[in-house]
Amino acid sequence: MGYCPNTPEEIREMLAVIGAGSVEELFSPIPQQLRAKSFELPAGMSEFELMGIMREKARVGGTEIVPFIGGGIYDHVIPAAVDHLAGRAEFYTAYTPYQPECSQGTLQALYEYQSAICRLTGLEASNASLYDGGTAVAEAALMALRVTGRNAVVLDASVNPLHREIVCGYLASLSAGVVEVAPAGCASDLERLMGCIGPETAAVVVQNPNFFGTVADFTALAAKAHEAGALLIVACYPVALGLVKSPGEMGADIAVGEGQSLGNTLSFGGPYFGFIATRKRFIRNLPGRIVGETVDQQGRRGYVLTLQAREQHIKRHKATSNICSNQSLCALRGLIFAAALGKRGFEELATLNYDKARYAQGLLGAIKGVSVLNRESFNEFTLALPKPAAKVVTRLLDRGVAAGVPLGAYYPGMDHALVVTVTEKRTKAEIDALAALLEEALWN
Amino acid sequence: MELIYEKSVAGRTGVRIPLSDVPKAAPLPASLRRGDAAAFPEVSELDLVRHYTNLSRRNFSVDTNFYPLGSCTMKYNAKVMEQAGALFAGCHPMLALLPGGERLVQGPLSLVYEVEQQLAEITGMDEVTTQPLAGAHGEMTGIMVIAAYHKARGEKRKYVIVPDSSHGTNPASAAMAGYEIITIPTAPYGDMDLDAYRAAMNGEVAAVMMTCPNTLGIFNPHIAEICEIAHQAGALTYYDGANLNAIMGKVRPGDVGFDVIHVNLHKTFGTPHGGGGPGSGPVGVKKGLIPYLPTPRVVRTADGSFGVEAHPEGIGRVSDFFGNFGIMARAFAYITLLGGEGLIEVSEMAVLNANYMMARLKGEYELPFETTCMHECVFSASRQLKEGVHAIDIAKYLIDRGFHPPTVYFPLNVKEAIMIEPTETESKQTMDAFIEVMLEAARMTRENPAALHEAPVSTPVGRLDETRAARAQQVCCEG
């Protein structure tokens, strides 16, 4: 077991070379009084038995439920080529490309990934990935503190509440201030956001579409932030960017987001990847790995990890971030997903999400007592129900449908609000069934 | 090789998306729509497959090459772990947070609970959180927990102590958690200078962060004393579990006096490194620190089922859900498959392999700290440097001979460092072949150093101009 190949004979030969009498002798630098007091783990087993246990666990995984839920994580199609190519052992079992000559595969792929993120967000410089959407928003906020030398951010409360919690934790550690601005209904309160920008504001953080699904244009907010010497950070949902105005077009300084929807499986919360892109002039303040283009001595084009002087292994406590391992493989999946769909396929995918959500919104919004709270949205929208949304959701789970995310737990006073997500994978039949079930739950 | 964007032909399509079964909707207002579509490459599926298959062949990887990258534990990842991890691909994490949703995801919740128990037993800690998404994220989480502990006691401490041989992530993580850093030099015996440490410790120190065995592969015999000194000053002790592969079943950081630990699942527990991640960095703590763990916690309820509970006194959320679940599913599979005895064998064989490597190479390469090593050994190319050959030259020569180089120039406190971690999954034959090439490089240093300066010559590109890359800042292609 342990996939240890050496035979007893080889172990004896090796010990003889070392000059040790036994393997145990090699542990002699560890004083006896420091030895483990317990190590109670069951005996090992075979692959066959293990897979029995794992299948049993996966069996109660909720995969039979039809998901109309999102909250930052989305059930999208994944082309077969993504699994196949990202599963290539040469990508899968390599590590951080410290030795560029024998890591050009990973390095070029990450350069192509960075290019894809720049094209998607309309910005000029991307890193090679962050951990996930929530920590990406937090890293963007920290980056804004570094860029501006200021010590507070204005945070739109219509940003994903799970992400806001992470941002607040990161910022509190550094004693940086956070001003949270409550939404106006299901939209960002632009006036109040603008009004909260002060001389200590490093950035305004918004999300598009926001947690309620509302799509907005933050161009005016960007201008207002810039006037005050602050940055605009836009958290975005990459599939939506197939259709909606990009952060770059709005004048945002930093775009971040959860990359899961680009070719990564739901996998009960991870691994996914976070992305971050910015203006070229802020590149030295980016966290994490960055791949850059260069040439070798013969002038051949190649790729290396660059601007490493920002990073922890060189700068230690003065680094732009502590990030070391990031999410390369998940980012690679994102890249292959983008390339598999291509320019037109990606736009079509976004349009299909939009069309399906509009169809569902029309149907659900027509149920007696139900109203739609967003003006414009992408593939998520918020319904006001005549009953507490949590109760409705619990009841529909019994019928095999996750009808949406009830907002009461995240927004006081919104107990009757439900965010419904409709991706391209939801069929018309599933949407019709949801409408029938919802009507029944509300009125029978 | 061309970029995928350079292979793009306008109008060419790859994968088909689902057909629409709903009516076309009125479009979004123009003010909310993007101008031009994102210029993703337009290629056929075959173009795509050929491009990334050929790109992958430009990588060294564990499955194709010996990869003794010190400090990274590049062990073989058994394929059954991949099969096991893939079983959960369709589980939506939001289900667990819906009212009444927990019962639908009892399988993955039980896995989170059980892997936490396994890791607690392996490390000697009382409770573990799986939320942190990588080793460095675990460090930051652990230090945030420590900060919350001190705060709850009404104390505001200012410093975190790290040895100069520590991973760069240690000081970087502590700084992100709001602390100033005190760095302690390495003593001639190869670990943190105990006297300097004692002198630096005071009531303003929040924690000391130790890696043991340290980045030189040396087990610090004073580790219990280091913990004691910290505790006497009211400081807590943090164990960087990056090198846990050396000591499973031999030492448990919790028994020795550590209060907080993180574990790199992608190193010790056989999950893939993925060209730089995903990782996973669960954090374990002793009893007194449990209240400060991040929210939410997966708990076992009275009826034996698993639930998700808010953890109101904790440091809040450090990731959206339960961490990199797919990675912990693989780690759970690994621990379950190997069992206690298997994990002990892992550490024993990792240490045997590293000592064998050290014994066979120390004739030719300078060993700055001559002692029995744990799972890795650190040489210096200082002898070779006298002939004008640097550690980097030896590394590049290894590439030409089909081996991924060891870690070079780390740890920072060894000049021209060459850090070799063979791991337990490599055979004597593989190591012998690597050793022969290392000895050959030493011979060539004396006989033909110029050849080493030219390496590598077998790769698609030779040594790359890093200064030019940093100056040009070309980090995405135009288009």
Interface residues (C-beta under 8 A of the other chain):
Chain A: M1 G2 Y3 C4 P5 N6 E10 I11 E13 M14 L15 V17 I18 G19 A20 V23 L26 F27 S28 P29 I30 P31 Q33 L34 R35 A36 K37 S38 F39 E40 L41 P42 A43 G44 M45 S46 E47 L50 M51 I53 M54 R55 E56 K57 A58 R59 V60 G61 G62 T63 I65 P67 I69 G70 G71 G72 I73 D75 V77 P79 A81 H84 L85 G87 R88 A89 E90 F91 Y92 T93 A94 Y95 T96 P97 Y98 Q99 P100 E101 C102 S103 Q104 G105 T106 Q108 A109 L110 Y111 E112 Q114 S115 A116 I117 C118 R119 L120 G122 E124 A125 S126 A128 S129 Y131 D132 G133 G134 T135 L142 L162 H163 E165 I166 C168 G169 Y170 S173 L174 S175 V215 A216 D217 L241 G242 L243 V244 K245 S246 E249 E258 T265 L266 S267 F268 G269 G270 P271 F273 K280 I283 R289 I290 V291 G292 E293 T294 V295 D296 Q297 Q298 R300 R301 G302 Y303 V304 T306 L307 A309 E311 Q312 H313 I314 K315 R316 H317 K318 A319 S321 N322 I323 C324 S325 N326 Q327 S328 L329 C330 L332 I336 A338 A339 A340 L341 G342 K343 R344 G345 F346 E347 E348 L349 L352 Y354 D355 K356 R358 Y359 E376 F378 A390 K391 V393 T394 L397 D398 A402 V405 P406 A409 E424 K425 T427 K428 I431
Chain B: M1 L3 I4 Y5 S8 G11 R12 T13 G14 V15 R16 I17 P18 S20 D21 V22 P23 K24 A25 A26 L28 P29 S31 L32 R33 R34 G35 A37 A38 A39 F40 P41 E42 V43 E45 L48 V49 H51 Y52 T53 L55 S56 R57 R58 N59 F60 S61 V62 D63 T64 N65 Y67 L69 C72 M74 K75 Y76 N77 A78 V80 E82 Q83 A84 G85 L87 F88 A89 G90 C91 H92 P93 M94 L95 A96 L97 L98 P99 G100 G101 L104 V105 Q106 G107 P108 S110 L111 Q118 E121 I122 G124 L133 A134 G135 A136 H137 E139 M140 M144 A147 H167 G168 T169 P171 A172 S173 A174 A175 M176 A177 G178 I181 I218 F219 P221 I223 A224 I247 M248 G249 K250 V251 R252 D255 V256 N264 H266 G270 P272 H273 G274 G275 G276 G277 P278 G279 S280 I315 G316 R317 V318 S319 D320 F321 F322 G323 N324 F325 G326 I327 A329 A333 I335 T336 L337 L338 G339 G340 E341 G342 L343 I344 E345 V346 E348 M349 V351 L352 N353 N355 Y356 M358 A359 R360 T371 T372 M374 A395 K396 I399 H404 P405 T407 F410 E424 T425 E426 S427 K428 P456 T459 P460 V461 G462 R463 L464 D465 E466 R468 A469 A470 A472 Q473 Q474 V475 C476 C477 G479
